Amino acid sequence: MSLVRILFYFLSFIAIASALYAAASKNLVRSIFVFFVTLFALAGLYVLALADFVAVTQVVIYVGGILVLILFAFMLSGKETLNVIQQPNSKLFSVKKLPAILLASLFFIVLLNVVLKADVDNLSWVKDSVNLKK
């Protein structure tokens, strides 16, 4: 197993785990800061995919701009609004959440199918770029 593959799996795990934590967390401040980690992990994946410009754009625009905007919007929002948002919902599965759960399950199945059928060792664009560097 090559170092690039290990780094890919490491960054992928960080991106997926932090995104899931950001989506599932009840604390909005923690979600924002974990989203920060998610965006940096995605930038690292862009660097591994030899898309340096996209990685720099990810960091400058999303981390530097959008995430700071979200953080300031959260900090400047009223306390009453935040209390309404943070009211706990005790039911994990309900009729209201059924369409979202079905859509997320279908998306996960498609994503898992793509990951399992991908032949990452034989990507022509990676081989071509490696041959150009030599």
C-alpha positions as CSV (number, residue, x, y, z in Angstrom):
1,M,0.0,0.0,0.0
2,S,1.5,3.3,-1.1
3,L,1.8,6.4,1.0
4,V,-0.6,8.3,-1.3
5,R,-3.3,5.6,-0.8
6,I,-2.8,5.7,3.0
7,L,-3.1,9.5,3.0
8,F,-6.2,9.3,0.8
9,Y,-7.9,6.9,3.2
10,F,-6.9,9.0,6.2
11,L,-8.2,12.3,4.7
12,S,-11.3,10.5,3.5
13,F,-12.0,9.2,7.0
14,I,-11.5,12.6,8.5
15,A,-13.7,14.3,6.0
16,I,-16.6,11.8,6.4
17,A,-16.3,11.5,10.2
18,S,-16.2,15.3,10.7
19,A,-19.1,15.9,8.2
20,L,-21.2,13.3,10.0
21,Y,-20.4,14.8,13.4
22,A,-21.2,18.3,12.1
23,A,-24.5,17.1,10.7
24,A,-25.5,15.1,13.9
25,S,-24.2,17.4,16.6
26,K,-26.7,19.4,18.7
27,N,-24.2,22.1,19.5
28,L,-24.1,24.6,16.7
29,V,-20.7,26.0,17.6
30,R,-19.0,22.6,17.6
31,S,-20.7,21.9,14.2
32,I,-19.3,25.0,12.7
33,F,-15.7,24.3,13.9
34,V,-16.0,20.6,12.8
35,F,-17.2,21.8,9.4
36,F,-13.9,23.8,9.3
37,V,-12.0,20.4,9.7
38,T,-14.2,18.9,6.9
39,L,-13.4,21.7,4.5
40,F,-9.6,21.4,5.1
41,A,-9.8,17.6,4.7
42,L,-11.6,18.1,1.3
43,A,-8.8,20.6,0.3
44,G,-6.3,17.9,1.1
45,L,-8.2,15.4,-1.1
46,Y,-8.1,18.0,-3.9
47,V,-4.4,18.2,-3.5
48,L,-4.1,14.4,-3.8
49,A,-6.2,14.5,-6.9
50,L,-3.7,17.0,-8.4
51,A,-6.2,19.8,-8.3
52,D,-4.1,22.4,-6.5
53,F,-6.1,25.4,-7.8
54,V,-9.3,23.9,-6.5
55,A,-7.7,23.1,-3.2
56,V,-6.5,26.7,-2.8
57,T,-9.9,28.0,-3.9
58,Q,-11.5,25.7,-1.3
59,V,-9.4,27.1,1.5
60,V,-9.7,30.8,0.4
61,I,-13.4,30.9,-0.5
62,Y,-15.0,28.3,1.7
63,V,-12.8,28.3,4.8
64,G,-11.8,31.9,4.6
65,G,-15.1,33.4,3.6
66,I,-18.2,31.3,3.8
67,L,-17.3,29.6,7.1
68,V,-16.4,32.9,8.8
69,L,-19.7,34.3,7.5
70,I,-21.6,31.4,9.0
71,L,-19.7,31.9,12.3
72,F,-20.5,35.6,12.4
73,A,-24.2,34.9,11.5
74,F,-24.4,32.5,14.4
75,M,-22.7,34.8,16.8
76,L,-24.9,37.8,15.9
77,S,-28.2,35.8,15.9
78,G,-30.6,36.3,18.8
79,K,-30.7,34.1,21.8
80,E,-34.4,33.3,21.2
81,T,-33.7,32.0,17.7
82,L,-30.9,29.8,19.0
83,N,-33.1,28.3,21.8
84,V,-35.7,27.3,19.2
85,I,-33.1,25.7,17.0
86,Q,-31.5,23.7,19.9
87,Q,-34.7,22.3,21.3
88,P,-34.1,18.5,21.5
89,N,-36.2,16.2,19.4
90,S,-36.4,12.9,21.3
91,K,-37.6,10.7,18.4
92,L,-34.8,9.3,16.2
93,F,-37.2,8.1,13.5
94,S,-40.5,9.8,12.8
95,V,-42.9,10.2,9.9
96,K,-41.6,13.7,9.2
97,K,-38.1,12.4,8.8
98,L,-39.0,9.4,6.5
99,P,-38.3,11.2,3.2
100,A,-34.9,12.5,4.4
101,I,-34.0,9.0,5.7
102,L,-34.9,7.3,2.5
103,L,-33.1,9.9,0.4
104,A,-30.0,9.6,2.6
105,S,-30.1,5.8,2.4
106,L,-30.4,5.9,-1.4
107,F,-27.5,8.3,-1.6
108,F,-25.4,6.2,0.7
109,I,-26.1,3.1,-1.4
110,V,-25.1,4.9,-4.6
111,L,-22.0,6.3,-3.0
112,L,-21.0,2.9,-1.6
113,N,-21.6,1.3,-5.1
114,V,-19.3,3.9,-6.7
115,V,-16.5,3.4,-4.1
116,L,-16.6,-0.4,-4.4
117,K,-16.6,-0.4,-8.2
118,A,-13.9,2.2,-8.6
119,D,-10.6,0.9,-9.8
120,V,-8.3,3.6,-8.4
121,D,-5.1,1.8,-9.4
122,N,-5.9,2.1,-13.1
123,L,-6.9,5.7,-13.5
124,S,-5.6,7.0,-16.8
125,W,-5.4,10.7,-15.7
126,V,-3.2,9.8,-12.7
127,K,-0.9,7.6,-14.8
128,D,-0.6,10.4,-17.5
129,S,0.3,13.0,-14.9
130,V,2.9,10.8,-13.3
131,N,4.4,10.1,-16.7
132,L,4.5,13.8,-17.5
133,K,6.4,14.5,-14.3
134,K,9.1,12.0,-15.2
